[in-house]
Structure formats: structure tokens, C-alpha cells
């Protein structure tokens, strides 16, 4: 039933999504109707503002992405908001005036600044009331690609987001002939509060990729009837779905690239022989994207605004809040920039072309891949992504009301024995030289807010994630196709602070899908107390994901310096994606006095409780 509905939905939806292109066209031509052809659309460029003093005005605007006019939230009449070009070392003043009937705010995502300027109502300031102006003043202490968005209600989801380029004082390390922002986002014609309410009532409301009878018979043919029955019985007992990859699918979302639907075909123009920099920003509210330009290698030069040692790949995944800068050398008249959602229900698309109006072929969506035992229980053997492990006991506990079910299976550590001995040697010299592997579940995890706990998490950073594993072997990509993983990223210059951590803070990412609650250590925001960092200390933070969804975790005000399981610095980030059943660690220098937000950047997860306050004192 659901599969048939999804096909019907895809056919009917295409009439809208492929027929309308830019929100800007409605801002310029308010009377546009549903039958408008993409050929009639003249994209309205996103304004670019430069300097040290900026005036931004937030207000409502009518938009039409799908054939239905809705009210969005715009800055200076633009969606996305104007691109701000700042310079490292400058003192800036950004005056934000609220023309909405409700309070608003702006958060400068990834910026190192005084906490009073961070823009989180209830944490760093009181918000901007209707008719009020707030003057954000701070010194620009970094360079690179960043973005800004509202931190009030669901305003970010209704259009209140924009991009920032900070020019380095010493000049660009990787010069380019063309430089484009590529900001991805998700739009819904529904009231975001209505979407959220539906998820609270039924967490898989928008999931049209549920297991079907066809899937069962396929499993039976591949693994045998008893194995297929056991697999289906296990998922039914857990009351979870192996296709639970995203909370909101293309059933509700239209995916945008620089404010354009796929039909709008945002286009960046280049000349043959030029090097083109693409500053990818995931400005979506609730979506992970897998990005590629078929046939064109992507050389990653920056991650979350920080220069990295160049690494060439063919595809990368990033979640809400993350940025990834790549350099490309187009060789054809037109190349498609293709960004499909992680649940494979929709995509954003644009073009690099030598002249306007050109378009290359758009790839088909990949078939969705179901979650595996690795994603549910962890302890995956390196080099065997997604395969069933085979030799050491591993387990995951499932909470359902007052009862607890424990599922066990066999696990294989493979070639990890040498790593363990090295860890033991370093730990003997200093227990904090390497991250702890002892899982410590908080007492608060044993309650109604948590429906599973992972007892043997995996710690590897070389997994591209569900849907991106073994693409060549599965015939989905050419041989040799390379997918970016966290362990491939290395920030130039290394860690900012060479001290070993003085202590560890361990927190678990938790949730209950039936209740649609998300939390830290089983406590939703409002029931939790602040996490305290001592001013000036160097500490290690361990995040363990006890859920089956990937969470992009964003710590405000301080850099998160990701390390591997040997305690070696990997990459500096402001947003770290934590995969299901994964345990990651990063080090922080608590050099920012004040109150800070720390949360999952999937907006509905944050609003449902995966949010903590951090106090540095």
C-alpha cells in the first residue's frame, strides 16, 4: 500500500516540482500560477552584501515553490537571505530589525564570538521582539565558509537562513577562478508545527519506504526463509523500521539549491580551463544530502570553514549545519550538481555550465538501503561495512515500557587487536591519552525517553554511512568511486591546543521513536541541567549514539577537535555527524566564558529535546 502511494505521490509531485523554480520569481511576480513553465523562469540572484556594517530586516514574504503560494520568512526580501562577505580581523556591526509579529533571532553558525552575540534566545540573549532592532557586534576571528539562521521556533525552516564568506586576512590558500555558494535547504508547504505534530503522533508518518512483502520474499531468496522470518520478527519486536533514515521525506519536503527547485536549475557559469570553488552549505532544517557531480572529481579543501589537506573524492555526505568546500575543474559544457536526500526520496539539483540555459543529465535516485545490524548494534569490523559480523558477542538493549529485551549477535574485531595493545600502552602512560572505551550509561537512560542502548559501540571514522557503502560493488557507481569519510579529513596546522585533556565528559544521544522524543542521556531539554566546563581547561567529550539515526551535533562558541580512537587529532569542526551505534570523541578548549547551546542540528530533534546548555565559568 505504501509503496503504491509513494509512486503515485512521485508522479503527481513532479508536475509541481519540475514546473516551478525559484522563490525569487514569486517575490518579483506575485501572481504566478501553478502551470508556470520552468523555461519562463529568470532566476533572481541572491544579494551579496560586503563591508563592516550591515542592515538586515526580517519579514514575511509570499513564495511559490510547488504551485501553492505560502508565506515564508525572508531577510531583505530574499530567500536564501543575502550572502554576507566579511573579512578576517574586522570588527563588524550587523543590525537586525524584526518586522515579524513574533520574536526572532539570528545565530552566526560556527562563529567564535562573545556569547551575548551568539543569538540563541533564552541562552545568550532575550531575542528580538516585533519592531525591535538588535545590533550584533563582534570581531571576526576566523575565515572560510559559514552561514547564519534563525534560532527561534521553526523560522529557519520557513526561509530564514543565509550564507557567509569570511575572506582570510592573508589571502586564500586555494585560489580559484570562479567561486560559488551552493546552499542546500528543504522547504515544506505545510506549517512546520503541523509537520512536527504529525511526527509526535506517528514518527514514521512521512516514511513511504517501509518493508513490503516483496522485500520479505527477496530476503527469503537470498538468506533462506527462517532467516527472513527471524529478521522480520526482530524488527517487529523492536517496533522499529530498518528504513528509518529521515524523519521527513519528499512527501513533505521540496529540496532547494540556492533557493531553486530542481526545475529552477540554479546555474554557475564558468569558462573552459577555469578552477571553480563550490562552497557547499547544508542549510536544511532536517535533511542529510549525498552530493556528487557525476564524472567530475571533487577536491575537498575546507571542512566547516577550516582549511584541510586537499583530498579528492567523488561524493560526500553532510548533514544540517555542516559546510564542505570543494575545488573542481569542469571539462564539459554542462555538469549536474546532484544532492540526493539520505532516504533517497528526493533531491536538489543545479548546473555548472559555460552558458545559461544548458543542463546535463540528472542521475536517478538510488534505491534506499535498509539499516543493518552494524547500524543498530555497532562494533563493525573494519573493511566489512554493512556485513554481518562473526565472532565476538555484542549486544544492544531495547527498552519498551517496564520491560527490557536484549538482542545478541556475534561480532568480529578483525585486525583491531594491535590497536588495543597500542591503546593499552598509551593509557598506561596517561589514562587520558586515549578516549575511554568503557560504555557508561547514565541512570537517566533507563526510562521512558529511551528505547534502546548500545553496549558495544563502534569507534571507527572510516564508514561513509548507510547508502554509501560499497557503491561500486553494488553497481551504483563506476569502479573506483571514492566517498569522503571523516578519517580522510585533516585540518592544516593540526590541533589548536597541544595539551592532553584534563578530564572526560561522556554523553549519550538518546531517543524514543514511538514517542518521538530526543535527548541527551535520556533527558529532554527542560529536564536536564547544564553541562559545566571550567574556563581554560582542555577536556575530551565523548558522544555515543544510542539511536538508529545520524545526528549532526553542533557545539556553539568553541571548536570541536575530532580525534580518532587512538586519541590522535583528525579535523576541527563546529558540527560533527554521529552515526548510529557510533562512539566518537573530540577535544575542546573551554576558552569562551558564558552560556552556550549544544544540540542536534536536525531541527525537529532539537525541538523534541536533544539540546543541552553548556556553561563555561
N, C-alpha and C positions, 0 to 999 in steps of 0.2 A: 504494500500500500504506500509506504513512504517513498520507495524508490520510484514508483509511478508518479507520485505527486511531484517529486523533485524534477523529473523530466519535463512534466507539464509546466512547472514553475520556470525552468530554464528557458523553455521556448517562449513563454509569454513575456518573461522579463527581458529577453533580448530585444524585443520590439522597443522597449524604453531605453535600456542602457546603451544600445548601439545607435539610437536615434538622437540622443542629446549629448552635448559635450561639456560645456563649461558653466559653472555657476555664474561666471562673469557675464555670460550672454544675457542672463535674466536681469542682472544688475543694470546692464545697459539697455536691454529691451524687455521691459517688464511684462509685456503681453504675449510672450512666446507660448505656443500651444504644444501639445504632446506630439504632433506629427512633424515637427521641425526636423529637417534632414541635417545630418552631420556636415554635409557639403555646404550648408548655408551658414555654418558657424565660423565666426572670425574670433579666435581666442583673444581674450583680453589679458595682456601681460600683467604679471604681479608687480606692484610698485616696489621700487628699491629706494630706501632712504639711507643717506650717508651723513656722517658728522658726529658731533658730540652731544647735541641737544635734539630730542625727538618729541613730537607731539602725536599721541595715539588716541583715537576716540573709538570706544566700543559701543556698538549699537546694533539693532535688529535690521535684517535685510531679507527681502524675498529672493528665493533661489528656486531653480527647477532643474534637477538632475535627471529625473526619471519620467517626466510628463506630468508631474504633480507639483504645484507651487507650494513651498513651505517657507517658514520663517527661520532664518539662520542667524548666527551671531557673528558679526564681521568687525574688523578693525579698519578704520578709514574706508569703509565700504568695500573691502576686499576679502575674498576667501580663496586661498590662504591669505593671512594678514601680510602686510608689507614686509619684504626682506630688509633686515637691518644690517648695515655694514659698519662695523666698529673697528677700532684699531687698538692693538695691544698696548697697554700703558696709559691710555686716555682715561680721564675722568668724564663719565657720561651722566646726562640727566635725561630720563625718559618719563615724560609727563603723560599719565594715563587718565583720561576722562571717561566717566561712566554715563552713557546715555540709555542704559537699560533701566527697566523699572525694578530691578532686583540687584543686590550686591554682586560685585565681580572682583577679579584679581588677575594678575599676570605673574607666572613663575618663569624664571630665566633658567631653563633646564641645563644642568651641568656647570653652571657658573659658580666660581669661588668668590663669595661676596659676604658682606655683613648679614647676619640672619634676619635683621629687620627689613632687608631689601629682597628677601627670598620669595615673598609673595604667596605664602600659604595661610589663609585665614584661620584664626584660632590657634596657630602655632607661632608664626613670625610677625603677624600684624592683624588688624581687625577687619581687613577687606576694604573695598572701595564702594561706598554707598551710592545709590542713584543720585546723579548730578554732581558727585564729588570728583576731585582730581587728586591723584596721588603721584608724587614725584619720586621715582626710583633713582637714587644717586649712588654710584659705586665706581670704583676703579676697575678697569678691565685688566685682569691678571693672567690672561691666557690667550691663546689663539686657536683657530680651527673652525669647524662646522658645529653649530649648536642650533637650538630652537627655543621658542617660547610658547606658552599656552596658559589657558585659564586653570586655576586650581579651585574653582568654585562650582559646586554642583556638577552637572553634565555639560557645561558650556563648551569645553574642549570638543566634545562630540558633535556640537552643533556649529562648528566652524571657527572657534576662537583659538587659532594656532598659526604660527608663522616661523620663518627661518632666520637664522643669524649667521653671518660670516664675520669672523674676527681676523683681521689681517695681522700677520706676525710682524713685530717691530723690526726684525732682522731680514724680512723678506721670505717668500715661500721657499721651503726646502725642495719642493717638487713643482717647478713651474709648468704651466700648461698654456696652450694657445687659446683654448676655449674653456669656460668654467661655468657649469650649470648646477643649480639646486634641483634635486629631484625629491620632492616631499610627497610621501605616500600617506593616505588617510582613508578613513571609512565613513561613509555617510548613510544615515537612515532617514526615510521619510516619516517613520514612527517617532512619537515622543520618546526620548531616551528613558524617561521614567516608566513608560508603559513597557518598553523592552525589558527593563530591569525587573519590573513586577512579574512579567511572564516567566523569567528565569527563576524567580523566587518560588513561583507556583510549580514549575516543571523545568528542571535545569537543562534538559535536552530538547526544549521546545523548538529550537532552530536547527537541530541536528537531523538532517534528512539522509544521512549515510548510515543508518542503523543496520546491524547484521540482518540478512534475509535468508530465506530458505535456500536460495542459490548459493550463498556463501557457505551454508552448512554442508550442502552436498559437495561443494568444491573441497572443503576441509576433509570430508569423509573419503573422497577420492585420493587426496594427497597423503593423508595420515592414517586413514582407517576409521571405521565407524565408531569404535569405542573411544578413540582419541578425540574425534569430533564431538561426541556426546559429552565427554569429560570437559572439554574446553567450553562448550556452551553452558554446561551446568555450573562451572566455576564462575563465569561472568554473571550468570543469573543469581547465584548465591551472594555475590558481592554487590548486586544491584548497581553495577557499573557497565559502561559500554566501551568496547575496545576502539570505537570511533570517536571518542570524546576528545577531539583535538582543539576545538574552539567553541566558545560559548555561543557566539553569534555568527551565523553563516551568511552567505549571499542571499539567503531568504529575506534578510532584513537589510544587509549592507550593499551599497554600491561602492566599489573601491576606486579611489581617485589618485591621479598623479598630477601634482601641482594644480589641484582643483578641477582636473578634467576627467571625465569618464573615459572608458576605452574608446568610445566613438569620437570623443573630442580630440584624441590623438595629439597630446602635447608633443611638440617637436622642438628639438635643439638643433640648430643649424651649424654645420662645420664645413671646412674646406679640406679637400684631399691632402693627406700628409700631415694634418694637424694632430697634436696630442690634446685630448679632451678630458677634463676633470669633471666627474659626476659626484656631487655631494649628496648622497642618499640619506634621507631623514625619515625615520618611521614616526610620523606624527599621528598615527592612528589611535583610536581610543581603546581598541580591544583586539587587534589583529597582528599576527606574525606573517611576514612575507618572505617568500623564497625568490630571490632576484637573479636574473641572468639576462644576457644579451646573446642569443644563440649565434654561435660561430665566432664570437669576439671575446678574447681573454680579458679578464678584469684584474688589474694590478692594484691591490689594496694598499693605500699609502697612509690612511688615517683611520683610527677607530675611536669613536666618542670624542672627537676633537683633538686627539693626541697622535702625533706622527708615529708610525710604526715602520719597522723594517719592511720594505716592499715585498709582498708575496702575491704571486699570480695564481688565480683560481678561475673557475668558470661559473661559479654560483655561490651565493651566500644567503644565509637566513638571518633576519634580525627582527626583534620584537619592538613593541611600543616603547618609545623613548630613546632607542639606540640610533647612532649615526654611523655611516661607513662611507668613506671617500675612496673612490677608485679612479685610476687612470686608464683610458682606452685609446686605441689608435684605429679609428674606423677606416675600412678599406673599400666598402661598397657605397652605393648611392644612398641606401637606407638600411638601418638596423633597428630591430624592435627591442625596446626595453620592456621586459616582461617580468611582472611581480605577481606570482600566484599566492593566494592565501594558503596557510599551512593545512587547512582542512580540505583544500582543493575544490572549493565551491565557486570561486570567482577569482578575478584578477584585476590589477591595474596595468595599463599599457601606454607606452609612448614611443617616440621615434627619434633617432639621430639621423639626420638627412642633410644632403648637400643643398637642397632647396625645399621650400614649403610645399606641402601637398603630397609628398612622397610617403609611402608606407611599405614596410616589409611584411612578410607573413607573420601571423600571430600563432604561436605554438598552441596545441590543445592542452587543456588542463590534464595534469597527471591524475591517475586513479588514486584515491585516498588509500593509505596504508594503515592497517589496524595497529593499535598498540600491542606490544609484545610483553612477555614475562620480564624481559630486561627493563622495560619502561615501568613495570609495576613493582618489581622487587629489587632491581639493582644488581650489583656485583657482576656486571657484564665482563666477559673475557675479552681482552683487547684483540682487535683484529677479527672479531667474530660478531660484529654489530647485528643485533636483531635475532641472532640464532639462539636456540635453546641451550643453556649451559649444561655441564655434565658431571661435575664431580664433588663439590663440597656443599654441604647443606646451607641453604639460605632461606630466609623467611620474611613474611610481611604479615602484620596483624591487622585484622579488619574489625572495626567497631560497628556494631549495629544494636542500638539501644543498650540494654544492660548486658548483652552477650558479646563475646569476642570469639572470632574464628581465626585460626592460624593456618595459613597455607604454606606448605613447604615444597621445595623442589631442589634439584641438585645444581650446584654451581661450580664453575671452574675458574680458578685464579690463573691458570696457564703459567705464563712466564713472569708472574709478579713476585715470585719467591725472592729473587735477588733484590727487588725494590724493598721488600720487607726487611731484609738484613741491613740494607743501607739506612733505612729509616731508623732501625734499632740503634745503629752506630751513632748516628747524629743525635738521636734523642738521648742517648746515654751521656753525651757531652752537655746537652742543654735540652730539657724536655720540651721547650717551646721552639726548638729549631725546625720542627716539622709539625704539621697540623695533626691534632688528635684524631684517631680513628675510632675511638670508643664512643658509640652512639649513646647519647644521654637524652632520653625522652623526659620532658618536664611532666610533673604530676598533672598539670592542666591539660595535657594532651589526652588524658583518659576521661573524656566527657563527650557530650552530645555534639560539640563543634568539630569533632574529628572522626572521620570514618575509616581512616587507615593510618598505619605507622610502618615505616620501613626500618627493619632491624639490621639489614646488611646493605647499605647504600653503595653505589659505585662512586669512584672519585676521579675517573678519567675525564680529560678535557678534549679527547680526540674523536668524539662522537658528533657527527653533524646533526643527529636528531631524526625522529620518526619521519619517514617520507623522503629522506635524503640519503639513506644508507644504500650502498651497493647499486647505485643508479645504472651504471654501465652493465653490470651483470644482469640486471633485470630488463635490459633493453630499452630503458627510458632515455638514455643519453649516449653519446658516442663513447667509444673506448678511451680511457684516459681522462674522463671528465673529473675535474677537481672541485671539491666542495670545501669551503672555508670552515675551519673548526677553531675553537678558542686557543688551542695549544699552538696554532700556526701564527698567532699574533704576538709581536714582541715590540713593546714601546721603546723607541730610540732613547738612549740615555739611562735606561733602567729605572729602578725604584727611586722615588724622591727622598726616601729616608732609609738609610742602611742599617738602622738599629733592628735587633731582634725584638719581637713583640714581648711585652711585659706580662700579658695575660691573654686568655682566650674568652670570647663570648660566643656561645652556641645558641642558635635559634632555629626552630623548625618551621617550615612553611606547611600549613595545615589547612584542612577544609572538610566540608561535608557536602557532597554533591546533591544529595536529596534535599537538604535544607537550603542549598546554595549559600553557604557561609564560608568565608575565607578568613585566615587568621595567622598569627604567629603563636606557636606553642599552644594552639587550641583556644586562644583568647582573641576575640574580635576587638578592634579599637573601641574604646569606651569601657571595656572590662579589663584592659591591660594597664600597666604602669610604665612610665618612661624607662628607656634604656639609658644608663649613665656612662659617659666616657669622661675620664679625667683629663683636664686640659693639658696638652703637651705630650700625653702618653702615646706610645706606639702599641697597638693591640691587634690581635687577629680576630676576625669574625668568621665563624663557620655557619653556613646556611645549609640545611638539609631539607630537601623537598620530599615531604611525605605524602604528596598528592600525585595524580596522574596527568597533570597539566604542567607546561613550561611557564615559569613566572619570570618576567623581566624585572629585577629588583633594583630600585633606584634609591640611593642614599643621598640626601641633599647636603650641600655645603662642604663636602670633603671627598677626596678621591678614594676610590676603592681599588687597591692594587692587587689584582688577582694573582694567586700563586698556584703552583701545581701541588700534587700530594707529597712532594719531597720538600716543600717549603721554598721552592725557587720562584722568583718573580717572573711573571709572564707578561701581563699587559695592564695598563692603567685605564680604568673605566669609571663612568658615572652610573652606568646601568649594566647589570650582569644577569644574563639569562641563566636560570637554573632549571635543568631538565628534570623530568620525573625520576624519582628514586635516586637522585644525584646529590652528592655532598660536595660542596665547593667551599673554598676558604679564600679570604683576601685580607690584606693588612691595611690599617687605617692609621694615619697620624692625626690625633684629635687636636688640631690647631685652630679650630673655629669655635669660639665661645658662642653659647646661645642655645636656642631651641630649634631642632631640625626635624623634618619629616623623613620617614623611611617606609617605603611601600612598594607593592607590586604595581607596575605601570599599566597593567590591564585595568582600565577604569572601573569596570564593574567589580573586579576582585578587590580593588582598593576600597570602593564604597561599601562592599559587603563585609569589610573588616580586616583585610590584610594590610594594615597600616600601624606603624608604631611611631611614637615620638622619641627622639634622641636628644638628651640634654648633655651639653659639654660644659663642664664647670670646674 
